[in-house]
Amino acid sequence: MDHICLALPILAGKSDAARQFQKELDTARKAEYAKSEERIGITKELWYIASLPSGDHYVAYMESEDFNKALGSFVASKDDFDLWFKQCLADVTGVDLNNPPAGMALPELMSFYQAG
């Protein structure tokens, strides 16, 4: 199981839009979100907003049997929901997952604990 945590800076003045995006995922688009996650192979996804001295950041945690495969599927997806998600993410972070930044590396997992 892959455990991934991403940190993405939220563009100045876009924190309310970032919150609204996440609210929409958990309400009006929840069923579409679930179908997308299942289709690409994400089994858990949590989103946070961290207020740091450098500004607000999204912190996203995901679990997947094969995150690189899931990310590749999502990047290549032309599904209406996935395109909407990628556009919303780009609008608030500047990161276009239709064309991920060259050299974008996944964070290195340094420690893992799980009870039982």
N, CA, C and O atoms as CSV, one atom per row, in Angstrom:
chain,resi,resn,atom,element,x,y,z
A,1,MET,N,N,0.841,-1.181,0.000
A,1,MET,CA,C,0.000,0.000,0.000
A,1,MET,C,C,0.880,1.236,0.000
A,1,MET,O,O,1.766,1.369,0.844
A,2,ASP,N,N,0.642,2.141,-0.939
A,2,ASP,CA,C,1.355,3.422,-0.981
A,2,ASP,C,C,0.618,4.433,-0.106
A,2,ASP,O,O,-0.609,4.526,-0.139
A,3,HIS,N,N,1.389,5.187,0.675
A,3,HIS,CA,C,0.873,6.266,1.516
A,3,HIS,C,C,1.552,7.539,1.032
A,3,HIS,O,O,2.770,7.680,1.142
A,4,ILE,N,N,0.763,8.463,0.496
A,4,ILE,CA,C,1.315,9.660,-0.142
A,4,ILE,C,C,0.776,10.905,0.536
A,4,ILE,O,O,-0.413,10.990,0.843
A,5,CYS,N,N,1.644,11.859,0.764
A,5,CYS,CA,C,1.245,13.155,1.293
A,5,CYS,C,C,1.838,14.233,0.387
A,5,CYS,O,O,3.044,14.263,0.144
A,6,LEU,N,N,0.980,15.106,-0.103
A,6,LEU,CA,C,1.420,16.199,-0.971
A,6,LEU,C,C,1.140,17.534,-0.299
A,6,LEU,O,O,0.140,17.682,0.404
A,7,ALA,N,N,2.001,18.485,-0.508
A,7,ALA,CA,C,1.780,19.853,-0.046
A,7,ALA,C,C,1.827,20.762,-1.273
A,7,ALA,O,O,2.802,20.764,-2.025
A,8,LEU,N,N,0.766,21.524,-1.457
A,8,LEU,CA,C,0.680,22.438,-2.597
A,8,LEU,C,C,0.318,23.830,-2.101
A,8,LEU,O,O,-0.700,23.992,-1.429
A,9,PRO,N,N,1.127,24.839,-2.415
A,9,PRO,CA,C,0.776,26.188,-1.992
A,9,PRO,C,C,-0.514,26.652,-2.676
A,9,PRO,O,O,-0.722,26.416,-3.866
A,10,ILE,N,N,-1.360,27.307,-1.909
A,10,ILE,CA,C,-2.577,27.901,-2.453
A,10,ILE,C,C,-2.225,29.325,-2.870
A,10,ILE,O,O,-1.593,30.070,-2.122
A,11,LEU,N,N,-2.643,29.684,-4.069
A,11,LEU,CA,C,-2.343,31.024,-4.575
A,11,LEU,C,C,-2.944,32.095,-3.666
A,11,LEU,O,O,-4.007,31.900,-3.077
A,12,ALA,N,N,-2.254,33.221,-3.562
A,12,ALA,CA,C,-2.730,34.334,-2.739
A,12,ALA,C,C,-4.154,34.715,-3.134
A,12,ALA,O,O,-4.462,34.872,-4.316
A,13,GLY,N,N,-5.007,34.859,-2.142
A,13,GLY,CA,C,-6.391,35.251,-2.379
A,13,GLY,C,C,-7.301,34.112,-2.802
A,13,GLY,O,O,-8.476,34.348,-3.084
A,14,LYS,N,N,-6.800,32.884,-2.856
A,14,LYS,CA,C,-7.592,31.744,-3.340
A,14,LYS,C,C,-7.999,30.759,-2.235
A,14,LYS,O,O,-8.545,29.696,-2.534
A,15,SER,N,N,-7.746,31.092,-0.976
A,15,SER,CA,C,-8.058,30.156,0.114
A,15,SER,C,C,-9.552,29.887,0.220
A,15,SER,O,O,-9.947,28.743,0.447
A,16,ASP,N,N,-10.396,30.904,0.062
A,16,ASP,CA,C,-11.845,30.671,0.118
A,16,ASP,C,C,-12.295,29.786,-1.037
A,16,ASP,O,O,-13.150,28.920,-0.851
A,17,ALA,N,N,-11.733,29.989,-2.224
A,17,ALA,CA,C,-12.061,29.142,-3.376
A,17,ALA,C,C,-11.587,27.712,-3.129
A,17,ALA,O,O,-12.259,26.763,-3.533
A,18,ALA,N,N,-10.440,27.547,-2.473
A,18,ALA,CA,C,-9.926,26.210,-2.142
A,18,ALA,C,C,-10.876,25.505,-1.176
A,18,ALA,O,O,-11.151,24.314,-1.323
A,19,ARG,N,N,-11.371,26.243,-0.197
A,19,ARG,CA,C,-12.337,25.666,0.742
A,19,ARG,C,C,-13.639,25.292,0.026
A,19,ARG,O,O,-14.207,24.232,0.284
A,20,GLN,N,N,-14.103,26.152,-0.861
A,20,GLN,CA,C,-15.336,25.883,-1.597
A,20,GLN,C,C,-15.176,24.649,-2.487
A,20,GLN,O,O,-16.097,23.837,-2.581
A,21,PHE,N,N,-14.042,24.499,-3.128
A,21,PHE,CA,C,-13.749,23.325,-3.950
A,21,PHE,C,C,-13.884,22.059,-3.114
A,21,PHE,O,O,-14.551,21.111,-3.528
A,22,GLN,N,N,-13.259,22.036,-1.946
A,22,GLN,CA,C,-13.325,20.848,-1.092
A,22,GLN,C,C,-14.746,20.605,-0.578
A,22,GLN,O,O,-15.184,19.459,-0.468
A,23,LYS,N,N,-15.460,21.682,-0.267
A,23,LYS,CA,C,-16.845,21.537,0.188
A,23,LYS,C,C,-17.700,20.899,-0.907
A,23,LYS,O,O,-18.532,20.034,-0.632
A,24,GLU,N,N,-17.488,21.332,-2.144
A,24,GLU,CA,C,-18.242,20.771,-3.263
A,24,GLU,C,C,-17.934,19.281,-3.446
A,24,GLU,O,O,-18.823,18.497,-3.778
A,25,LEU,N,N,-16.671,18.894,-3.228
A,25,LEU,CA,C,-16.302,17.475,-3.314
A,25,LEU,C,C,-17.072,16.643,-2.286
A,25,LEU,O,O,-17.475,15.516,-2.572
A,26,ASP,N,N,-17.273,17.193,-1.109
A,26,ASP,CA,C,-17.928,16.460,-0.022
A,26,ASP,C,C,-19.450,16.565,-0.035
A,26,ASP,O,O,-20.122,15.938,0.783
A,27,THR,N,N,-19.996,17.354,-0.961
A,27,THR,CA,C,-21.451,17.516,-1.005
A,27,THR,C,C,-21.965,17.179,-2.404
A,27,THR,O,O,-22.201,16.012,-2.717
A,28,ALA,N,N,-22.137,18.187,-3.229
A,28,ALA,CA,C,-22.788,18.021,-4.540
A,28,ALA,C,C,-22.080,17.046,-5.465
A,28,ALA,O,O,-22.730,16.416,-6.299
A,29,ARG,N,N,-20.768,16.902,-5.342
A,29,ARG,CA,C,-20.010,16.039,-6.256
A,29,ARG,C,C,-19.458,14.786,-5.576
A,29,ARG,O,O,-18.579,14.117,-6.119
A,30,LYS,N,N,-19.974,14.473,-4.396
A,30,LYS,CA,C,-19.443,13.333,-3.622
A,30,LYS,C,C,-19.528,12.017,-4.388
A,30,LYS,O,O,-18.570,11.244,-4.378
A,31,ALA,N,N,-20.644,11.745,-5.049
A,31,ALA,CA,C,-20.791,10.480,-5.787
A,31,ALA,C,C,-19.818,10.417,-6.961
A,31,ALA,O,O,-19.216,9.372,-7.209
A,32,GLU,N,N,-19.657,11.520,-7.684
A,32,GLU,CA,C,-18.706,11.557,-8.803
A,32,GLU,C,C,-17.278,11.382,-8.307
A,32,GLU,O,O,-16.468,10.698,-8.933
A,33,TYR,N,N,-16.981,12.008,-7.176
A,33,TYR,CA,C,-15.664,11.921,-6.550
A,33,TYR,C,C,-15.355,10.459,-6.212
A,33,TYR,O,O,-14.271,9.960,-6.513
A,34,ALA,N,N,-16.318,9.780,-5.586
A,34,ALA,CA,C,-16.130,8.380,-5.215
A,34,ALA,C,C,-15.890,7.509,-6.450
A,34,ALA,O,O,-15.019,6.639,-6.430
A,35,LYS,N,N,-16.645,7.731,-7.511
A,35,LYS,CA,C,-16.462,6.949,-8.747
A,35,LYS,C,C,-15.081,7.183,-9.342
A,35,LYS,O,O,-14.433,6.245,-9.805
A,36,SER,N,N,-14.636,8.423,-9.329
A,36,SER,CA,C,-13.315,8.751,-9.864
A,36,SER,C,C,-12.219,8.067,-9.051
A,36,SER,O,O,-11.314,7.451,-9.613
A,37,GLU,N,N,-12.306,8.180,-7.735
A,37,GLU,CA,C,-11.288,7.576,-6.875
A,37,GLU,C,C,-11.233,6.062,-7.075
A,37,GLU,O,O,-10.151,5.480,-7.150
A,38,GLU,N,N,-12.393,5.435,-7.161
A,38,GLU,CA,C,-12.442,3.989,-7.374
A,38,GLU,C,C,-11.847,3.618,-8.729
A,38,GLU,O,O,-11.091,2.652,-8.839
A,39,ARG,N,N,-12.191,4.388,-9.758
A,39,ARG,CA,C,-11.712,4.105,-11.112
A,39,ARG,C,C,-10.192,4.193,-11.208
A,39,ARG,O,O,-9.561,3.372,-11.874
A,40,ILE,N,N,-9.603,5.188,-10.545
A,40,ILE,CA,C,-8.146,5.357,-10.668
A,40,ILE,C,C,-7.361,4.590,-9.608
A,40,ILE,O,O,-6.145,4.444,-9.730
A,41,GLY,N,N,-8.043,4.097,-8.565
A,41,GLY,CA,C,-7.357,3.263,-7.581
A,41,GLY,C,C,-6.915,3.961,-6.311
A,41,GLY,O,O,-5.966,3.519,-5.664
A,42,ILE,N,N,-7.585,5.045,-5.941
A,42,ILE,CA,C,-7.307,5.699,-4.659
A,42,ILE,C,C,-8.308,5.155,-3.643
A,42,ILE,O,O,-9.518,5.221,-3.862
A,43,THR,N,N,-7.802,4.615,-2.530
A,43,THR,CA,C,-8.695,4.029,-1.531
A,43,THR,C,C,-8.988,4.966,-0.362
A,43,THR,O,O,-9.964,4.766,0.360
A,44,LYS,N,N,-8.163,5.971,-0.173
A,44,LYS,CA,C,-8.398,6.972,0.875
A,44,LYS,C,C,-7.769,8.278,0.424
A,44,LYS,O,O,-6.679,8.297,-0.147
A,45,GLU,N,N,-8.479,9.376,0.691
A,45,GLU,CA,C,-7.933,10.693,0.346
A,45,GLU,C,C,-8.447,11.693,1.364
A,45,GLU,O,O,-9.652,11.787,1.596
A,46,LEU,N,N,-7.546,12.430,1.965
A,46,LEU,CA,C,-7.860,13.462,2.955
A,46,LEU,C,C,-7.205,14.763,2.515
A,46,LEU,O,O,-6.052,14.766,2.085
A,47,TRP,N,N,-7.929,15.860,2.620
A,47,TRP,CA,C,-7.403,17.179,2.244
A,47,TRP,C,C,-7.471,18.107,3.453
A,47,TRP,O,O,-8.471,18.145,4.170
A,48,TYR,N,N,-6.402,18.844,3.662
A,48,TYR,CA,C,-6.307,19.830,4.737
A,48,TYR,C,C,-5.874,21.157,4.139
A,48,TYR,O,O,-5.304,21.200,3.049
A,49,ILE,N,N,-6.146,22.237,4.854
A,49,ILE,CA,C,-5.526,23.527,4.546
A,49,ILE,C,C,-4.678,23.884,5.760
A,49,ILE,O,O,-5.182,23.982,6.879
A,50,ALA,N,N,-3.401,24.073,5.525
A,50,ALA,CA,C,-2.460,24.464,6.571
A,50,ALA,C,C,-2.098,25.924,6.370
A,50,ALA,O,O,-1.639,26.313,5.296
A,51,SER,N,N,-2.305,26.736,7.405
A,51,SER,CA,C,-1.914,28.150,7.355
A,51,SER,C,C,-0.497,28.266,7.890
A,51,SER,O,O,-0.249,28.081,9.081
A,52,LEU,N,N,0.418,28.573,6.998
A,52,LEU,CA,C,1.841,28.666,7.325
A,52,LEU,C,C,2.314,30.102,7.139
A,52,LEU,O,O,1.620,30.893,6.500
A,53,PRO,N,N,3.472,30.459,7.680
A,53,PRO,CA,C,3.982,31.825,7.484
A,53,PRO,C,C,4.101,32.206,6.000
A,53,PRO,O,O,3.988,33.382,5.653
A,54,SER,N,N,4.326,31.221,5.130
A,54,SER,CA,C,4.461,31.493,3.692
A,54,SER,C,C,3.106,31.546,2.983
A,54,SER,O,O,3.046,31.786,1.778
A,55,GLY,N,N,2.025,31.323,3.725
A,55,GLY,CA,C,0.685,31.348,3.136
A,55,GLY,C,C,-0.020,30.021,3.338
A,55,GLY,O,O,0.542,29.085,3.907
A,56,ASP,N,N,-1.263,29.949,2.866
A,56,ASP,CA,C,-2.030,28.721,3.000
A,56,ASP,C,C,-1.551,27.673,1.998
A,56,ASP,O,O,-1.161,27.986,0.873
A,57,HIS,N,N,-1.593,26.427,2.443
A,57,HIS,CA,C,-1.191,25.291,1.615
A,57,HIS,C,C,-2.226,24.183,1.750
A,57,HIS,O,O,-2.778,23.954,2.826
A,58,TYR,N,N,-2.478,23.501,0.638
A,58,TYR,CA,C,-3.194,22.238,0.713
A,58,TYR,C,C,-2.203,21.191,1.182
A,58,TYR,O,O,-1.050,21.175,0.751
A,59,VAL,N,N,-2.653,20.325,2.059
A,59,VAL,CA,C,-1.909,19.128,2.421
A,59,VAL,C,C,-2.866,17.978,2.137
A,59,VAL,O,O,-3.936,17.895,2.739
A,60,ALA,N,N,-2.489,17.104,1.234
A,60,ALA,CA,C,-3.358,16.000,0.826
A,60,ALA,C,C,-2.679,14.680,1.151
A,60,ALA,O,O,-1.502,14.480,0.849
A,61,TYR,N,N,-3.439,13.781,1.774
A,61,TYR,CA,C,-2.949,12.448,2.093
A,61,TYR,C,C,-3.764,11.445,1.291
A,61,TYR,O,O,-4.992,11.524,1.262
A,62,MET,N,N,-3.088,10.502,0.638
A,62,MET,CA,C,-3.761,9.495,-0.184
A,62,MET,C,C,-3.186,8.114,0.066
A,62,MET,O,O,-2.008,7.959,0.386
A,63,GLU,N,N,-4.046,7.112,-0.086
A,63,GLU,CA,C,-3.609,5.721,-0.039
A,63,GLU,C,C,-4.044,5.044,-1.334
A,63,GLU,O,O,-5.140,5.282,-1.842
A,64,SER,N,N,-3.162,4.196,-1.854
A,64,SER,CA,C,-3.426,3.483,-3.099
A,64,SER,C,C,-2.510,2.266,-3.155
A,64,SER,O,O,-1.394,2.294,-2.636
A,65,GLU,N,N,-2.985,1.213,-3.782
A,65,GLU,CA,C,-2.125,0.047,-3.983
A,65,GLU,C,C,-0.935,0.397,-4.875
A,65,GLU,O,O,0.151,-0.154,-4.697
A,66,ASP,N,N,-1.128,1.310,-5.832
A,66,ASP,CA,C,-0.063,1.730,-6.745
A,66,ASP,C,C,-0.313,3.193,-7.100
A,66,ASP,O,O,-0.992,3.495,-8.081
A,67,PHE,N,N,0.241,4.096,-6.294
A,67,PHE,CA,C,-0.052,5.516,-6.474
A,67,PHE,C,C,0.443,6.037,-7.814
A,67,PHE,O,O,-0.245,6.844,-8.440
A,68,ASN,N,N,1.607,5.606,-8.274
A,68,ASN,CA,C,2.106,6.090,-9.563
A,68,ASN,C,C,1.137,5.732,-10.690
A,68,ASN,O,O,0.904,6.541,-11.588
A,69,LYS,N,N,0.577,4.534,-10.646
A,69,LYS,CA,C,-0.411,4.128,-11.643
A,69,LYS,C,C,-1.677,4.978,-11.510
A,69,LYS,O,O,-2.231,5.433,-12.510
A,70,ALA,N,N,-2.131,5.191,-10.271
A,70,ALA,CA,C,-3.325,6.008,-10.040
A,70,ALA,C,C,-3.116,7.435,-10.542
A,70,ALA,O,O,-3.989,8.001,-11.200
A,71,LEU,N,N,-1.963,8.010,-10.233
A,71,LEU,CA,C,-1.677,9.372,-10.679
A,71,LEU,C,C,-1.614,9.441,-12.200
A,71,LEU,O,O,-2.146,10.376,-12.800
A,72,GLY,N,N,-0.973,8.467,-12.826
A,72,GLY,CA,C,-0.915,8.430,-14.284
A,72,GLY,C,C,-2.295,8.339,-14.905
A,72,GLY,O,O,-2.571,8.994,-15.910
A,73,SER,N,N,-3.168,7.526,-14.311
A,73,SER,CA,C,-4.548,7.408,-14.807
A,73,SER,C,C,-5.282,8.727,-14.671
A,73,SER,O,O,-6.011,9.134,-15.575
A,74,PHE,N,N,-5.091,9.400,-13.533
A,74,PHE,CA,C,-5.771,10.674,-13.301
A,74,PHE,C,C,-5.262,11.746,-14.257
A,74,PHE,O,O,-6.056,12.488,-14.836
A,75,VAL,N,N,-3.954,11.835,-14.427
A,75,VAL,CA,C,-3.367,12.828,-15.336
A,75,VAL,C,C,-3.900,12.635,-16.757
A,75,VAL,O,O,-4.213,13.612,-17.437
A,76,ALA,N,N,-4.006,11.388,-17.207
A,76,ALA,CA,C,-4.453,11.094,-18.574
A,76,ALA,C,C,-5.970,11.169,-18.747
A,76,ALA,O,O,-6.462,11.219,-19.875
A,77,SER,N,N,-6.709,11.177,-17.648
A,77,SER,CA,C,-8.173,11.088,-17.719
A,77,SER,C,C,-8.801,12.305,-18.402
A,77,SER,O,O,-8.411,13.450,-18.170
A,78,LYS,N,N,-9.779,12.013,-19.245
A,78,LYS,CA,C,-10.591,13.055,-19.893
A,78,LYS,C,C,-12.042,12.988,-19.392
A,78,LYS,O,O,-12.938,13.605,-19.968
A,79,ASP,N,N,-12.258,12.220,-18.300
A,79,ASP,CA,C,-13.570,12.143,-17.672
A,79,ASP,C,C,-14.002,13.544,-17.229
A,79,ASP,O,O,-13.182,14.320,-16.740
A,80,ASP,N,N,-15.291,13.868,-17.401
A,80,ASP,CA,C,-15.788,15.213,-17.076
A,80,ASP,C,C,-15.471,15.620,-15.643
A,80,ASP,O,O,-15.013,16.736,-15.398
A,81,PHE,N,N,-15.714,14.713,-14.692
A,81,PHE,CA,C,-15.431,15.046,-13.292
A,81,PHE,C,C,-13.940,15.286,-13.089
A,81,PHE,O,O,-13.546,16.260,-12.446
A,82,ASP,N,N,-13.113,14.400,-13.636
A,82,ASP,CA,C,-11.664,14.539,-13.462
A,82,ASP,C,C,-11.158,15.849,-14.064
A,82,ASP,O,O,-10.295,16.505,-13.480
A,83,LEU,N,N,-11.684,16.230,-15.218
A,83,LEU,CA,C,-11.293,17.506,-15.827
A,83,LEU,C,C,-11.717,18.672,-14.947
A,83,LEU,O,O,-10.966,19.635,-14.787
A,84,TRP,N,N,-12.931,18.592,-14.369
A,84,TRP,CA,C,-13.398,19.639,-13.458
A,84,TRP,C,C,-12.478,19.723,-12.240
A,84,TRP,O,O,-12.074,20.815,-11.842
A,85,PHE,N,N,-12.145,18.571,-11.648
A,85,PHE,CA,C,-11.272,18.527,-10.474
A,85,PHE,C,C,-9.920,19.164,-10.794
A,85,PHE,O,O,-9.427,20.006,-10.042
A,86,LYS,N,N,-9.329,18.756,-11.913
A,86,LYS,CA,C,-8.007,19.283,-12.281
A,86,LYS,C,C,-8.067,20.789,-12.529
A,86,LYS,O,O,-7.123,21.505,-12.195
A,87,GLN,N,N,-9.167,21.280,-13.114
A,87,GLN,CA,C,-9.309,22.714,-13.352
A,87,GLN,C,C,-9.433,23.473,-12.033
A,87,GLN,O,O,-8.798,24.512,-11.854
A,88,CYS,N,N,-10.245,22.960,-11.111
A,88,CYS,CA,C,-10.389,23.602,-9.800
A,88,CYS,C,C,-9.056,23.638,-9.066
A,88,CYS,O,O,-8.694,24.658,-8.481
A,89,LEU,N,N,-8.326,22.527,-9.096
A,89,LEU,CA,C,-7.025,22.475,-8.436
A,89,LEU,C,C,-6.065,23.489,-9.061
A,89,LEU,O,O,-5.342,24.183,-8.346
A,90,ALA,N,N,-6.060,23.574,-10.377
A,90,ALA,CA,C,-5.192,24.539,-11.066
A,90,ALA,C,C,-5.576,25.975,-10.716
A,90,ALA,O,O,-4.708,26.830,-10.540
A,91,ASP,N,N,-6.881,26.235,-10.617
A,91,ASP,CA,C,-7.345,27.590,-10.303
A,91,ASP,C,C,-6.867,28.067,-8.937
A,91,ASP,O,O,-6.585,29.252,-8.762
A,92,VAL,N,N,-6.771,27.151,-7.957
A,92,VAL,CA,C,-6.398,27.581,-6.606
A,92,VAL,C,C,-4.919,27.371,-6.275
A,92,VAL,O,O,-4.408,27.979,-5.335
A,93,THR,N,N,-4.225,26.514,-7.039
A,93,THR,CA,C,-2.802,26.251,-6.736
A,93,THR,C,C,-1.852,26.638,-7.869
A,93,THR,O,O,-0.659,26.838,-7.643
A,94,GLY,N,N,-2.379,26.741,-9.073
A,94,GLY,CA,C,-1.520,26.970,-10.227
A,94,GLY,C,C,-0.913,25.685,-10.770
A,94,GLY,O,O,-0.179,25.733,-11.757
A,95,VAL,N,N,-1.194,24.534,-10.158
A,95,VAL,CA,C,-0.653,23.248,-10.603
A,95,VAL,C,C,-1.645,22.592,-11.551
A,95,VAL,O,O,-2.772,22.282,-11.166
A,96,ASP,N,N,-1.221,22.383,-12.789
A,96,ASP,CA,C,-2.057,21.774,-13.816
A,96,ASP,C,C,-1.723,20.291,-13.916
A,96,ASP,O,O,-0.688,19.916,-14.468
A,97,LEU,N,N,-2.606,19.449,-13.378
A,97,LEU,CA,C,-2.341,18.011,-13.420
A,97,LEU,C,C,-2.655,17.384,-14.774
A,97,LEU,O,O,-2.484,16.177,-14.944
A,98,ASN,N,N,-3.110,18.179,-15.740
A,98,ASN,CA,C,-3.165,17.683,-17.112
A,98,ASN,C,C,-1.756,17.661,-17.689
A,98,ASN,O,O,-1.449,16.858,-18.571
A,99,ASN,N,N,-0.906,18.543,-17.187
A,99,ASN,CA,C,0.506,18.640,-17.573
A,99,ASN,C,C,1.327,18.890,-16.311
A,99,ASN,O,O,1.735,20.025,-16.067
A,100,PRO,N,N,1.578,17.862,-15.504
A,100,PRO,CA,C,2.306,18.070,-14.246
A,100,PRO,C,C,3.664,18.722,-14.488
A,100,PRO,O,O,4.306,18.479,-15.510
A,101,PRO,N,N,4.095,19.555,-13.537
A,101,PRO,CA,C,5.390,20.222,-13.695
A,101,PRO,C,C,6.520,19.213,-13.872
A,101,PRO,O,O,6.564,18.186,-13.195
A,102,ALA,N,N,7.427,19.518,-14.785
A,102,ALA,CA,C,8.597,18.653,-14.996
A,102,ALA,C,C,9.390,18.587,-13.698
A,102,ALA,O,O,9.598,19.601,-13.031
A,103,GLY,N,N,9.823,17.405,-13.354
A,103,GLY,CA,C,10.626,17.239,-12.144
A,103,GLY,C,C,9.808,17.184,-10.862
A,103,GLY,O,O,10.375,17.135,-9.771
A,104,MET,N,N,8.479,17.192,-10.980
A,104,MET,CA,C,7.639,17.096,-9.784
A,104,MET,C,C,7.828,15.709,-9.170
A,104,MET,O,O,7.485,14.699,-9.785
A,105,ALA,N,N,8.372,15.668,-7.967
A,105,ALA,CA,C,8.647,14.396,-7.298
A,105,ALA,C,C,7.692,14.228,-6.123
A,105,ALA,O,O,7.289,15.199,-5.482
A,106,LEU,N,N,7.345,12.985,-5.860
A,106,LEU,CA,C,6.518,12.697,-4.699
A,106,LEU,C,C,7.349,12.846,-3.439
A,106,LEU,O,O,8.544,12.548,-3.449
A,107,PRO,N,N,6.732,13.308,-2.344
A,107,PRO,CA,C,7.471,13.426,-1.095
A,107,PRO,C,C,7.983,12.066,-0.614
A,107,PRO,O,O,7.391,11.026,-0.904
A,108,GLU,N,N,9.072,12.098,0.111
A,108,GLU,CA,C,9.679,10.891,0.653
A,108,GLU,C,C,9.049,10.549,2.000
A,108,GLU,O,O,9.065,11.371,2.916
A,109,LEU,N,N,8.496,9.348,2.130
A,109,LEU,CA,C,7.943,8.883,3.399
A,109,LEU,C,C,9.106,8.595,4.346
A,109,LEU,O,O,9.990,7.799,4.033
A,110,MET,N,N,9.096,9.242,5.490
A,110,MET,CA,C,10.205,9.109,6.427
A,110,MET,C,C,9.883,8.197,7.615
A,110,MET,O,O,10.784,7.583,8.185
A,111,SER,N,N,8.621,8.109,7.986
A,111,SER,CA,C,8.254,7.293,9.130
A,111,SER,C,C,6.813,6.849,8.978
A,111,SER,O,O,5.983,7.576,8.432
A,112,PHE,N,N,6.520,5.653,9.462
A,112,PHE,CA,C,5.153,5.127,9.358
A,112,PHE,C,C,4.857,4.321,10.602
A,112,PHE,O,O,5.631,3.444,10.982
A,113,TYR,N,N,3.743,4.616,11.233
A,113,TYR,CA,C,3.270,3.828,12.361
A,113,TYR,C,C,1.797,3.536,12.144
A,113,TYR,O,O,1.041,4.396,11.690
A,114,GLN,N,N,1.396,2.316,12.471
A,114,GLN,CA,C,-0.005,1.941,12.421
A,114,GLN,C,C,-0.269,0.956,13.546
A,114,GLN,O,O,0.444,-0.038,13.687
A,115,ALA,N,N,-1.271,1.221,14.331
A,115,ALA,CA,C,-1.609,0.335,15.449
A,115,ALA,C,C,-2.090,-1.013,14.916
A,115,ALA,O,O,-2.673,-1.103,13.836
A,116,GLY,N,N,-1.830,-2.060,15.705
A,116,GLY,CA,C,-2.341,-3.391,15.414
A,116,GLY,C,C,-1.714,-4.013,14.246
A,116,GLY,O,O,-2.055,-5.141,13.890
